[in-house]
Amino acid sequence: MSIILKNYKPHEGQAAFHYACDWLYRFTLCLAGIRGGKTVSGARQAVREAWKAKGKGVYAIVAPTFNMLDRTTWMEFKEAAAPLIAREIDSKKIIILKNGRQVHGFSAEFPNRLRNSTMVGFWGDEAREWKSFAEIWKVLLGRVLSTNGKGIITSSPNSFDDMHEIFVAQKRKGYGVVSFPTYQNTFLDRDSIDDLASNYDAKFAEQELHGKFVLFEGAVYYTFRRKENAGELAFKLCRYNPNLPIELCCDFNVDPMAWVLAQKHRREKDGLIEIRVFDEIFLANSNTEESCRVFRERYPLHRAGINVYGDATGKARHASSNRSNWQIVKDMLGDYGLTMRVPMANPAERDRVNAVNGMICNSKGERRVLVHPEKCPKLIRDFEQVAFKEGTTQIDKTKDFSLTHPSDGFGYFIEREFSLNKAKLEILKY
């Protein structure tokens, strides 16, 4: 099989994955940190499996979406299999190898389409992004039932999800996990990985960079510590500065209407940007117009500008008028000099929460969010009490309807300015 692995020199973790697939398990999960090389090794192993497979059927490659299949997973397989490809039907995502074996590409968006094929084996990539791993896994097992085909999965972990349940918790015979960190990828610059780690909180870094299953439960903003983030230092430093723009973070809700007011400061000790939350507007049974009036009453002379952040759905028409919430903000606060930094679509809740946790306290122990302990009690309450729904990584918005609104608004600001997705892109340069 040397022709398949030509010009491929696996690092230690990748080599362990190939050994596990070849000699130890029928179904192998390659669990790695982001950019650890899991898709590269998955593609090479998939070529091996497709070429060696016996019986009638196709070898399947499954990606989260057709877009991801086309851009990454399929391209990586084609590169690995190049010496063995007889012809391609790219529009249908079909590759025919020189021994006659057909390889078909599928999207996890449409599990039922997998049912139409008998498979001699399969490779599933970025499985944590699949619409439903448990559902698709059952379908795949059925497709290799008559061929005794093998299966490989490559992914980064996502808390104690279905992958953990199937490959770890259930302790099934013939199932195995190989895990390795991003740091084992020798093609990446170590400093760039360290820079990425500085954006993550310690628990999230364990998952994203070390490829470990991490349990996220209880408090959503688990990095927050009142003494460090909202203690005496915060009381001293979190004061309105008329010479700096106000970061206005909006969550539109009738009861309550919750806005958070912050400013960016560059710290002298390390040059990092620090967020100081100096005020909040929290109004029960209210509306956008009233929030704007309260803002004007508190800061009538502010002339350094306002950067506005918030929920993309604020562009919809307001319940009591033909104007959207954002249009009301523009009409009533426009003379302050507004810069609208509202996304066309909201970021994923997971991305927003992870960005906030990383700013509250990153994996290096750096805290870059300070909250005034007296003026911002509702935001502090959110940070201490907002919780995940039991057994999930989704925020519980039903236990107490007064919770989540200040932290949601603040999260739109943090994700926009300090997105972890932007940080990930930096590592792609290497």
C-alpha positions as CSV (number, residue, x, y, z in Angstrom):
1,M,0.0,0.0,0.0
2,S,3.0,2.3,-0.2
3,I,1.7,4.0,-3.3
4,I,-1.3,5.3,-1.3
5,L,0.8,6.8,1.4
6,K,3.3,8.4,-1.0
7,N,4.6,11.8,0.3
8,Y,2.6,11.3,3.6
9,K,4.6,11.2,6.8
10,P,2.1,10.8,9.7
11,H,3.0,12.3,13.0
12,E,2.8,10.2,16.2
13,G,-0.9,10.6,16.7
14,Q,-1.8,9.9,13.1
15,A,0.4,6.8,13.1
16,A,-1.4,5.5,16.1
17,F,-4.7,6.1,14.4
18,H,-3.7,4.1,11.3
19,Y,-2.4,1.2,13.5
20,A,-5.7,1.1,15.4
21,C,-7.7,1.0,12.1
22,D,-5.5,-1.7,10.6
23,W,-5.1,-4.0,13.5
24,L,-7.3,-3.2,16.5
25,Y,-10.8,-2.0,15.8
26,R,-13.6,-2.4,13.2
27,F,-14.9,1.1,14.1
28,T,-12.3,3.7,15.0
29,L,-12.9,7.3,16.1
30,C,-10.0,9.7,15.5
31,L,-10.5,12.4,18.0
32,A,-8.1,15.4,17.6
33,G,-7.6,19.0,18.3
34,I,-8.5,21.5,15.6
35,R,-6.0,21.5,12.8
36,G,-4.4,18.4,14.3
37,G,-4.4,16.6,11.0
38,K,-7.4,14.3,11.5
39,T,-8.9,14.9,8.0
40,V,-5.5,14.3,6.4
41,S,-5.1,11.0,8.1
42,G,-8.8,10.1,7.7
43,A,-8.5,10.5,3.9
44,R,-5.4,8.3,3.7
45,Q,-7.0,5.6,5.8
46,A,-10.2,5.8,3.8
47,V,-8.2,5.2,0.6
48,R,-6.7,2.1,2.2
49,E,-10.1,0.8,3.3
50,A,-11.7,1.5,0.0
51,W,-9.0,-0.2,-2.0
52,K,-8.8,-3.3,0.3
53,A,-12.5,-3.8,0.9
54,K,-14.1,-7.0,-0.3
55,G,-17.6,-7.6,-1.7
56,K,-20.1,-5.6,-3.7
57,G,-21.0,-2.1,-2.6
58,V,-19.6,1.4,-2.5
59,Y,-17.3,3.1,-0.1
60,A,-19.0,6.1,1.5
61,I,-17.6,9.4,2.6
62,V,-19.8,11.5,4.8
63,A,-19.3,15.2,5.6
64,P,-21.6,17.6,7.6
65,T,-22.8,19.4,4.5
66,F,-22.3,19.3,0.8
67,N,-20.3,22.5,1.0
68,M,-17.9,21.0,3.5
69,L,-17.7,17.8,1.5
70,D,-16.8,19.7,-1.7
71,R,-14.3,22.1,-0.1
72,T,-12.4,19.9,2.3
73,T,-13.2,16.2,2.8
74,W,-13.7,15.2,-0.8
75,M,-10.7,17.2,-2.0
76,E,-8.5,15.6,0.7
77,F,-9.6,12.1,-0.4
78,K,-8.9,12.9,-4.1
79,E,-5.4,14.1,-3.3
80,A,-4.7,11.0,-1.2
81,A,-6.2,8.6,-3.8
82,A,-4.8,10.3,-6.9
83,P,-2.5,7.4,-8.1
84,L,-5.4,5.0,-7.8
85,I,-8.2,6.9,-9.5
86,A,-9.5,5.7,-12.8
87,R,-12.1,8.3,-13.4
88,E,-14.4,10.8,-11.6
89,I,-18.0,12.1,-11.9
90,D,-17.4,15.1,-9.8
91,S,-20.9,16.6,-10.2
92,K,-22.3,13.5,-8.5
93,K,-19.4,13.1,-6.1
94,I,-18.4,9.7,-7.4
95,I,-14.8,8.4,-7.8
96,I,-14.0,5.1,-9.5
97,L,-10.7,3.5,-8.4
98,K,-8.6,1.4,-10.8
99,N,-9.7,-1.8,-9.2
100,G,-13.3,-0.9,-9.9
101,R,-14.4,0.2,-6.4
102,Q,-16.7,3.2,-6.4
103,V,-16.4,5.9,-3.7
104,H,-19.5,8.0,-3.1
105,G,-19.8,11.3,-1.3
106,F,-22.7,12.1,1.0
107,S,-24.0,14.9,3.2
108,A,-25.1,14.3,6.8
109,E,-27.9,16.8,6.1
110,F,-29.8,14.1,4.4
111,P,-29.5,10.8,6.3
112,N,-32.2,9.0,4.3
113,R,-30.0,9.2,1.2
114,L,-27.5,7.0,2.8
115,R,-30.1,4.2,3.0
116,N,-30.0,3.6,-0.7
117,S,-26.5,2.2,-0.8
118,T,-24.8,-1.0,0.2
119,M,-21.5,-0.1,1.7
120,V,-18.2,-1.9,2.0
121,G,-17.0,0.7,4.5
122,F,-17.3,4.4,5.3
123,W,-15.4,7.5,6.5
124,G,-17.2,10.2,8.4
125,D,-15.5,13.5,8.7
126,E,-16.1,16.4,11.2
127,A,-18.8,14.3,12.9
128,R,-19.5,16.7,15.7
129,E,-21.0,19.0,13.1
130,W,-23.4,16.3,11.8
131,K,-27.1,17.0,12.1
132,S,-27.6,13.9,14.2
133,F,-24.7,11.6,14.8
134,A,-26.7,8.9,16.6
135,E,-29.3,8.7,13.8
136,I,-26.7,8.7,11.0
137,W,-24.5,6.1,12.8
138,K,-27.5,3.7,13.0
139,V,-28.0,4.1,9.2
140,L,-24.3,3.5,8.5
141,L,-24.2,0.4,10.6
142,G,-27.1,-1.0,8.6
143,R,-25.4,-0.3,5.3
144,V,-22.3,-2.4,6.2
145,L,-24.2,-5.2,7.9
146,S,-24.1,-7.6,4.9
147,T,-20.5,-6.7,3.9
148,N,-18.9,-6.6,7.4
149,G,-17.4,-3.3,6.3
150,K,-15.2,-1.1,8.5
151,G,-15.9,2.5,9.6
152,I,-13.7,5.4,10.6
153,I,-14.8,8.7,12.1
154,T,-12.6,11.8,12.3
155,S,-13.7,14.8,14.4
156,S,-12.9,17.2,17.2
157,P,-14.9,16.4,20.4
158,N,-18.0,18.2,21.4
159,S,-18.6,17.7,25.1
160,F,-20.2,14.3,26.2
161,D,-22.3,14.0,23.0
162,D,-23.5,11.0,21.0
163,M,-19.9,10.2,19.8
164,H,-18.8,9.9,23.4
165,E,-21.9,7.8,24.2
166,I,-21.3,5.4,21.3
167,F,-17.5,5.1,21.3
168,V,-16.7,5.5,25.0
169,A,-19.7,5.1,27.4
170,Q,-21.2,2.0,25.9
171,K,-17.8,0.2,25.7
172,R,-18.8,-1.7,22.6
173,K,-16.6,-4.6,21.3
174,G,-14.7,-3.6,18.2
175,Y,-15.0,0.1,18.9
176,G,-11.9,2.3,19.7
177,V,-10.8,5.9,20.1
178,V,-7.4,7.4,19.2
179,S,-6.9,11.0,20.4
180,F,-4.1,13.5,19.8
181,P,-3.6,17.2,20.4
182,T,-3.2,20.0,17.8
183,Y,0.4,20.4,19.1
184,Q,1.4,17.1,17.5
185,N,0.9,18.5,14.0
186,T,4.5,19.5,13.2
187,F,3.3,21.4,10.1
188,L,1.9,24.1,12.4
189,D,3.8,26.9,14.1
190,R,3.7,26.3,17.8
191,D,3.5,30.0,18.6
192,S,0.4,30.3,16.4
193,I,-1.2,27.5,18.4
194,D,-0.3,29.2,21.7
195,D,-1.9,32.4,20.4
196,L,-5.1,30.5,19.6
197,A,-5.0,29.0,23.1
198,S,-4.9,32.5,24.6
199,N,-8.4,33.1,23.2
200,Y,-9.8,30.0,24.8
201,D,-10.8,29.3,28.4
202,A,-9.0,26.4,30.0
203,K,-11.9,23.9,29.6
204,F,-12.5,24.8,26.0
205,A,-8.8,24.5,25.2
206,E,-8.9,21.0,26.5
207,Q,-11.6,20.2,24.0
208,E,-10.5,22.2,21.0
209,L,-6.7,21.9,21.2
210,H,-6.1,18.7,23.1
211,G,-8.9,16.6,21.6
212,K,-10.4,15.5,24.9
213,F,-14.1,14.9,25.8
214,V,-14.9,17.7,28.3
215,L,-18.2,17.8,30.2
216,F,-20.0,21.2,30.0
217,E,-22.7,21.3,32.6
218,G,-24.0,23.6,35.2
219,A,-23.1,27.3,34.9
220,V,-22.7,28.5,31.3
221,Y,-20.2,31.2,32.2
222,Y,-18.1,28.9,34.4
223,T,-15.0,31.1,34.1
224,F,-16.6,34.0,35.9
225,R,-15.4,34.8,39.4
226,R,-17.1,37.6,41.3
227,K,-14.0,38.5,43.2
228,E,-11.7,38.7,40.2
229,N,-14.2,39.9,37.5
230,A,-16.5,42.1,39.6
231,G,-14.7,42.9,42.8
232,E,-12.8,45.8,44.2
233,L,-10.6,46.3,41.1
234,A,-13.7,46.3,38.9
235,F,-15.4,48.8,41.2
236,K,-12.3,51.1,40.8
237,L,-11.8,50.8,37.1
238,C,-15.3,50.4,35.6
239,R,-16.1,54.0,35.3
240,Y,-17.6,55.8,32.3
241,N,-15.0,57.6,30.3
242,P,-16.5,60.4,28.1
243,N,-13.5,60.3,25.8
244,L,-14.0,56.7,24.7
245,P,-16.8,55.2,22.5
246,I,-19.5,53.3,24.3
247,E,-20.0,49.7,23.3
248,L,-23.8,49.4,23.5
249,C,-24.9,45.8,23.7
250,C,-28.6,45.2,23.1
251,D,-31.0,42.4,23.7
252,F,-34.5,43.3,22.6
253,N,-37.2,41.8,24.8
254,V,-40.4,43.2,26.2
255,D,-39.9,41.9,29.7
256,P,-37.1,42.6,30.4
257,M,-35.4,45.0,27.9
258,A,-31.7,44.5,28.7
259,W,-28.8,46.6,27.5
260,V,-25.2,46.5,28.6
261,L,-22.8,49.4,28.3
262,A,-19.0,48.8,28.1
263,Q,-15.8,50.5,27.0
264,K,-12.6,49.1,25.6
265,H,-9.3,49.9,27.4
266,R,-5.8,48.9,26.4
267,R,-3.9,47.7,29.5
268,E,-0.4,49.0,30.1
269,K,1.0,45.8,31.6
270,D,0.5,43.6,28.6
271,G,-1.1,45.7,25.8
272,L,-4.2,43.5,25.7
273,I,-7.7,45.0,25.2
274,E,-9.8,44.9,28.4
275,I,-13.6,45.2,28.5
276,R,-14.9,47.3,31.3
277,V,-18.7,47.1,31.8
278,F,-19.7,50.3,33.6
279,D,-23.6,50.3,33.4
280,E,-26.6,48.4,32.3
281,I,-30.2,49.3,31.4
282,F,-32.7,46.7,32.6
283,L,-36.3,47.6,32.3
284,A,-39.3,45.3,33.1
285,N,-42.3,45.4,30.7
286,S,-40.7,48.0,28.5
287,N,-39.7,48.8,24.9
288,T,-36.9,50.1,22.7
289,E,-38.1,53.7,22.9
290,E,-38.0,53.7,26.7
291,S,-34.5,52.2,26.7
292,C,-33.3,54.9,24.4
293,R,-34.8,57.6,26.6
294,V,-33.1,56.1,29.7
295,F,-29.8,56.2,27.8
296,R,-30.2,59.8,26.9
297,E,-31.0,60.7,30.5
298,R,-27.9,59.1,31.8
299,Y,-25.4,60.2,29.1
300,P,-26.8,63.4,27.6
301,L,-23.4,64.8,26.8
302,H,-21.6,61.8,25.3
303,R,-19.8,62.8,22.1
304,A,-17.2,60.1,21.5
305,G,-19.6,57.8,19.5
306,I,-21.4,54.6,20.1
307,N,-20.7,51.2,18.7
308,V,-24.0,49.2,18.6
309,Y,-24.2,45.4,18.9
310,G,-27.0,43.0,19.2
311,D,-29.5,40.5,17.9
312,A,-29.9,40.3,14.1
313,T,-33.6,39.7,14.6
314,G,-33.9,43.3,15.8
315,K,-34.2,44.2,12.1
316,A,-37.7,42.8,12.1
317,R,-40.5,45.2,12.7
318,H,-41.2,46.3,16.2
319,A,-44.3,44.9,17.8
320,S,-45.9,48.3,18.4
321,S,-44.9,50.1,15.2
322,N,-43.8,49.7,11.6
323,R,-40.2,50.5,12.5
324,S,-37.6,47.8,13.5
325,N,-35.9,47.9,16.8
326,W,-32.7,48.9,15.1
327,Q,-34.4,51.7,13.2
328,I,-35.8,53.1,16.5
329,V,-32.2,53.1,18.0
330,K,-31.0,54.9,14.9
331,D,-33.8,57.5,15.1
332,M,-33.5,58.2,18.8
333,L,-29.7,57.9,19.3
334,G,-28.4,58.9,15.8
335,D,-27.1,62.2,17.0
336,Y,-24.6,60.5,19.2
337,G,-22.7,59.1,16.2
338,L,-23.7,55.5,15.8
339,T,-21.6,52.7,14.2
340,M,-23.9,49.7,13.7
341,R,-22.1,46.4,14.2
342,V,-25.1,44.1,14.0
343,P,-24.6,40.8,12.0
344,M,-26.9,39.8,9.1
345,A,-27.4,36.5,11.0
346,N,-26.8,35.6,14.6
347,P,-23.7,33.6,15.5
348,A,-24.1,30.1,16.9
349,E,-24.9,30.2,20.6
350,R,-22.0,27.9,21.2
351,D,-19.6,30.3,19.5
352,R,-20.9,33.3,21.5
353,V,-20.7,31.5,24.8
354,N,-17.1,30.3,24.2
355,A,-16.0,33.7,23.1
356,V,-17.3,35.3,26.3
357,N,-15.8,32.6,28.5
358,G,-12.4,33.1,26.8
359,M,-12.5,36.8,27.5
360,I,-13.7,36.4,31.1
361,C,-10.7,34.1,31.8
362,N,-8.6,32.4,29.1
363,S,-6.4,29.3,29.4
364,K,-3.5,31.4,30.6
365,G,-5.5,32.8,33.5
366,E,-5.8,36.2,31.9
367,R,-9.1,38.0,32.8
368,R,-10.1,40.7,30.3
369,V,-13.7,41.4,31.4
370,L,-14.4,43.6,34.5
371,V,-18.0,44.4,35.6
372,H,-19.0,47.2,38.0
373,P,-20.3,45.3,41.0
374,E,-23.0,47.9,41.9
375,K,-24.2,49.3,38.6
376,C,-24.4,45.9,36.7
377,P,-26.1,43.5,39.1
378,K,-28.2,41.8,36.3
379,L,-25.2,41.0,34.1
380,I,-23.4,39.6,37.1
381,R,-26.5,37.5,38.0
382,D,-26.5,36.1,34.5
383,F,-22.8,35.2,34.7
384,E,-23.4,33.4,38.0
385,Q,-26.8,31.7,37.3
386,V,-27.4,31.1,33.6
387,A,-27.1,27.3,33.2
388,F,-27.2,24.6,30.5
389,K,-30.2,22.5,30.1
390,E,-29.6,19.2,31.8
391,G,-27.7,16.8,29.6
392,T,-27.1,19.3,26.8
393,T,-24.9,22.2,25.8
394,Q,-27.9,24.5,25.2
395,I,-28.6,27.4,27.4
396,D,-31.7,27.0,29.6
397,K,-34.0,30.0,28.8
398,T,-37.1,28.6,30.5
399,K,-36.1,28.1,34.2
400,D,-36.1,31.9,34.9
401,F,-37.3,34.2,32.1
402,S,-35.5,37.2,33.6
403,L,-32.1,35.5,33.0
404,T,-29.9,35.3,29.9
405,H,-30.9,38.7,28.4
406,P,-27.9,40.9,29.6
407,S,-25.4,38.1,28.9
408,D,-26.9,37.5,25.4
409,G,-26.5,41.2,24.5
410,F,-23.0,41.3,25.9
411,G,-22.2,38.1,24.0
412,Y,-23.1,39.6,20.6
413,F,-20.5,42.3,21.3
414,I,-17.8,39.9,22.4
415,E,-18.4,37.4,19.5
416,R,-18.3,40.3,17.0
417,E,-15.0,41.8,18.3
418,F,-13.2,38.7,19.7
419,S,-14.6,35.8,17.7
420,L,-12.9,32.5,18.2
421,N,-13.7,31.7,14.6
422,K,-11.5,34.6,13.5
423,A,-8.7,33.4,15.8
424,K,-8.9,29.9,14.2
425,L,-8.3,31.4,10.8
426,E,-4.9,32.6,11.9
427,I,-3.7,29.1,12.3
428,L,-4.6,28.3,8.7
429,K,-1.7,30.4,7.5
430,Y,0.8,27.7,8.5
